[in-house]
Amino acid sequence: MDTRETGGPATPTRPDLNLLRTFLAVYRSGSFTAAAQTLGLSQPTVTAQIRNLERDTGRELFERLPRGAAPTPVAHDLAGRVSAPLDALAAATGHDPENPPPAAPVHLAGPAEYLCTRVMMALAPLTAAGIDLRVSTGPTGTLLEELRAGRHDLVVSTARPRGRTLLWTPLADEEFALVAAPAWANKVSGRLAEEGPAALEEVPLIAYSEELPIVGRYWRHVFGRRPTRRPALAVADLRGVLTAVTAGAGVAVLPTYLCRDALDSGDLVVLHPTDDPPINTAYLVQRPGQAHHPHVARVRDHLLRPGPHKCTGP
C-alpha cells in the first residue's frame, strides 16, 4: 500500500553511498576543496552532496570555517560507523586505485612526550589490527616543514599551523602547572601568593630549553610578567624535566597529563593552584590530498575520537 495516499508513516531516508563517500572524504581531509580534489569532483558538487546528507540525517555534520571544515560530534560518530565498511567496499570493488598498498606504513610525528605517553597507547588497537606505524619526534616547526615536504603523513603540532598549505584539526588541550618535590614545596608554597615569582628566586629552575617557552607562557599567564631567570637545568624532553624535578632538583612547569601520577602519589606538589591555568592546544595536521591512504585516514579518525589521549587536564 502506498503510504503517501493513506497518510501512513514515511520510510526513513537512507543515505546514498556516494554521499557517504563524499562525507568521508571531507571528514578525512578537513576541507571541501581538498575532498573535491581527492574525489575528482567540483567543490560545489561536494558542498551540495554534504548538504543533501545533512538534510537526510537531519543533523549538522561540519562547521564551516574560513579555512576548511571542522567535524561536529555527529560527524565523528558517523565516521566511526561508516569508515571501515566504505574502505572495505572500495578495496573489494577496486574503485579506489589511488590507495597505497595496505602494508604501507603511516608516518606520524610530534612531541616525544605526548606521543610516547599518550598517542602510542591510543594507537595500540590499530597496530594490533595490522597497521604499520613509523614515529618520529622533534620540534614543532621542524616537523611541520617536513610534513610540507612529504616526510610525514600526520603531525601532532603544539602550535596552530599558519598558511593554507596544511590542514589542521584541534586534538587535545594541555593544562600546565607549577610543580616541585614536597621539600621545595614546604619552603615556598606559602609565600607564592604574597610574593609571586620572587618566592622562587632561590629555587633552581628546571626547564625544557634555555628560551623557557613553557615557563614563559606560565609566568605571563599566571604572574603577568616574563621570567627573568636562566634555568639551572635544561633538558629537551619533558620526561627528563619530570624526572629531575621529582628527584628534588628544583621547580618546573609541566603539563598535568605528564605529571599526574607523581601528583597523585605525592611525589610532586602543585605550588600555585589556580582556577585559570595556562592551556595550550595541540593540533593534528596533514597535507591536503593525502586522505585517500586508508591507513592514514584510520589513524587520523582514531586519534580524533574521544579517549584517554585527549584528557590532558587534571
C-alpha positions in Angstrom: 0.0 0.0 0.0 1.3 3.5 -0.8 1.5 5.3 2.5 1.6 8.7 0.7 -2.0 8.2 -0.2 -3.2 6.8 3.1 -1.3 9.2 5.4 0.8 6.4 7.0 4.3 6.8 8.2 7.0 7.6 5.7 10.0 5.3 5.3 13.2 6.9 6.7 15.6 8.1 4.0 18.7 6.0 3.7 21.9 8.0 2.8 23.2 7.3 -0.7 26.6 5.6 -0.7 28.0 8.4 -2.9 27.0 10.9 -0.2 28.7 8.8 2.4 31.9 8.6 0.4 31.9 12.4 -0.1 31.3 12.8 3.6 34.2 10.6 4.5 36.5 12.5 2.1 35.6 15.8 3.7 35.9 14.4 7.2 39.3 12.9 6.5 40.8 15.9 4.6 39.2 18.6 6.7 38.3 20.6 3.7 35.6 20.7 1.0 38.2 21.8 -1.5 40.7 19.0 -0.7 37.8 16.5 -0.8 36.8 17.7 -4.2 40.4 17.2 -5.5 40.6 13.7 -4.0 37.2 12.7 -5.5 37.7 14.4 -8.8 34.6 16.5 -8.3 33.9 20.2 -8.3 33.7 22.0 -4.9 30.1 23.0 -5.5 29.2 19.3 -6.1 30.9 18.3 -2.8 29.1 21.1 -1.0 25.8 20.1 -2.4 26.3 16.4 -1.5 27.1 17.3 2.1 24.0 19.5 2.3 21.9 16.6 1.0 23.4 14.2 3.5 22.8 16.7 6.3 19.2 17.1 5.1 18.8 13.3 5.0 20.2 12.8 8.5 18.7 15.9 10.0 22.0 16.8 11.7 24.8 19.3 11.0 28.0 17.4 10.1 30.5 20.2 9.6 31.2 23.6 11.0 32.2 25.7 8.0 35.4 27.6 8.8 37.4 30.3 6.9 39.9 27.6 6.1 38.4 24.1 6.0 35.6 22.4 7.8 35.5 21.1 11.4 33.6 17.9 12.0 30.8 18.0 14.6 30.4 15.3 17.3 27.7 13.8 15.0 30.3 13.6 12.2 32.8 11.8 14.4 30.1 9.3 15.3 29.1 8.8 11.7 32.7 8.4 10.5 33.3 5.8 13.1 30.4 3.8 11.8 31.0 4.0 8.1 34.7 4.4 7.5 35.7 0.7 7.8 32.8 -0.6 5.7 33.4 2.0 3.0 37.1 1.3 2.9 36.5 -2.4 2.7 34.0 -1.9 -0.1 36.4 0.3 -2.1 39.2 -2.3 -1.7 36.8 -5.2 -2.7 35.5 -3.4 -5.8 38.8 -1.9 -6.9 37.2 1.6 -7.1 40.0 3.2 -5.2 43.1 2.9 -7.4 44.9 5.8 -5.8 45.3 4.0 -2.4 48.8 2.9 -1.5 49.4 -0.8 -0.8 47.7 -1.8 2.5 51.1 -2.6 4.1 52.5 1.0 3.6 53.5 2.4 7.0 51.8 5.5 8.3 54.5 8.2 9.2 53.4 10.0 12.4 55.5 12.8 14.1 55.1 15.0 17.1 56.5 15.9 20.6 58.2 12.9 22.1 56.5 13.2 25.5 53.0 13.3 24.1 53.5 10.6 21.5 55.2 8.2 23.9 52.9 8.7 26.9 49.5 9.2 25.2 49.4 8.5 21.5 51.1 5.2 21.5 48.6 3.9 24.0 45.7 5.2 21.9 47.0 3.6 18.7 47.7 0.2 20.2 44.4 -1.3 18.7 45.4 -0.2 15.2 48.9 -1.7 15.3 47.3 -4.9 16.6 45.0 -4.8 13.6 47.9 -4.8 11.2 48.6 -1.0 10.6 52.3 -0.3 10.4 53.5 3.0 12.1 56.7 4.9 11.8 57.0 7.5 14.6 59.4 10.5 14.6 59.8 13.2 17.2 61.2 16.7 17.1 60.4 20.5 17.4 57.0 21.5 16.0 58.5 24.0 13.5 60.8 21.4 12.0 58.1 18.7 11.9 55.7 20.9 10.0 58.3 21.8 7.4 59.0 18.1 7.0 55.3 17.5 6.7 55.0 20.0 3.8 58.0 18.2 2.2 56.2 14.9 2.4 58.3 13.2 5.0 55.3 12.6 7.3 51.6 11.8 6.9 50.4 13.2 10.1 52.0 15.6 12.7 50.8 16.4 16.2 51.6 20.1 16.5 51.8 22.2 19.7 51.0 25.3 17.6 48.3 26.0 15.0 49.9 25.9 11.6 49.9 29.2 9.6 49.1 29.5 5.9 46.9 27.4 3.6 49.3 24.6 2.7 48.3 22.4 5.7 45.0 21.2 7.2 44.6 21.0 10.9 42.1 19.9 13.5 42.2 20.6 17.3 43.3 17.4 19.0 43.8 18.0 22.8 44.4 20.7 25.4 47.4 20.7 27.6 47.0 22.2 31.0 50.2 23.4 32.8 51.0 23.5 36.5 53.9 24.8 38.5 55.3 21.8 40.5 58.1 20.8 42.8 59.0 18.0 45.2 57.5 18.3 48.7 60.7 19.5 50.3 60.8 22.6 48.0 57.0 23.0 48.2 57.2 23.3 52.0 59.7 26.1 51.7 57.9 28.3 49.1 54.3 27.5 48.6 53.0 29.6 51.4 55.0 32.7 50.1 53.9 32.5 46.5 50.5 34.1 47.0 52.1 37.2 48.6 55.5 37.4 46.8 54.7 35.9 43.4 57.7 34.5 41.5 60.1 36.3 43.8 59.5 33.5 46.3 61.1 31.1 43.8 64.4 33.1 43.4 66.4 30.6 45.5 64.9 27.5 44.0 66.6 26.0 40.9 64.5 26.3 37.8 64.2 23.2 35.6 63.1 23.8 32.0 62.6 22.3 28.6 65.0 24.7 26.9 67.2 27.8 27.5 64.5 30.0 25.9 61.9 29.0 28.5 58.9 28.7 26.2 56.7 26.8 28.7 57.9 28.6 31.7 57.4 31.9 29.9 53.8 31.0 29.0 53.1 30.2 32.6 54.7 33.3 34.0 52.9 35.6 31.7 49.5 34.0 32.2 49.6 33.5 36.0 52.0 36.2 37.2 51.5 38.8 34.5 55.3 39.1 33.8 58.1 37.5 31.9 60.6 35.2 33.7 63.9 36.8 34.3 66.0 33.8 35.3 68.1 31.2 33.4 67.4 27.6 34.0 69.7 25.6 36.3 68.9 22.6 34.2 67.6 22.5 30.6 66.6 19.2 29.0 64.9 18.9 25.7 62.4 16.2 26.8 59.7 17.0 29.3 60.1 13.4 30.7 63.6 14.4 31.7 62.3 17.6 33.3 59.7 15.4 35.2 62.4 13.0 36.4 64.7 15.9 37.6 62.0 17.8 39.5 60.6 14.6 41.1 64.1 13.9 42.3 64.2 17.3 44.0 66.3 19.2 41.5 64.0 22.3 41.7 60.8 23.8 40.3 59.3 23.3 36.9 56.2 24.0 34.8 54.8 20.7 33.3 51.7 19.6 31.5 49.4 17.9 34.1 48.9 14.8 31.9 52.6 14.1 32.2 53.0 14.5 36.0 49.5 13.3 37.1 50.9 10.0 38.6 53.5 11.9 40.5 50.9 14.4 41.8 48.6 11.6 42.8 51.3 9.8 44.7 52.6 12.9 46.4 56.0 12.8 44.8 55.2 16.2 43.3 53.1 19.1 44.6 51.3 21.9 42.7 52.9 25.1 44.1 50.4 27.6 43.0 46.9 26.2 42.4 44.8 28.4 40.2 41.3 28.2 38.6 42.7 29.6 35.4 45.7 27.6 34.5 47.5 28.2 31.2 46.3 25.9 28.4 47.9 25.0 25.1 46.0 23.3 22.3 47.6 20.5 20.3 46.6 20.0 16.6 46.5 17.1 14.3 47.9 18.3 11.0 48.1 16.8 7.5 48.7 17.9 3.9 45.7 18.2 1.5 45.1 15.3 -0.8 46.6 12.6 1.4 43.4 11.3 3.0 42.9 8.6 0.3 45.5 6.5 2.0 43.2 4.3 4.1 45.7 3.6 6.9 46.5 7.3 7.3 42.7 8.0 7.4 42.2 5.3 10.0 45.0 6.7 12.3 43.6 10.2 11.9 40.0 9.1 12.6 41.1 7.1 15.6 43.1 10.0 17.2 40.2 12.4 16.7 37.8 10.2 18.7 37.4 10.8 22.4 39.8 8.8 24.6 42.5 9.0 27.3 44.9 10.6 24.9 42.7 13.7 24.8 42.2 14.1 28.5 45.2 16.2 29.3 43.7 18.2 32.1 43.5 17.1 35.8 
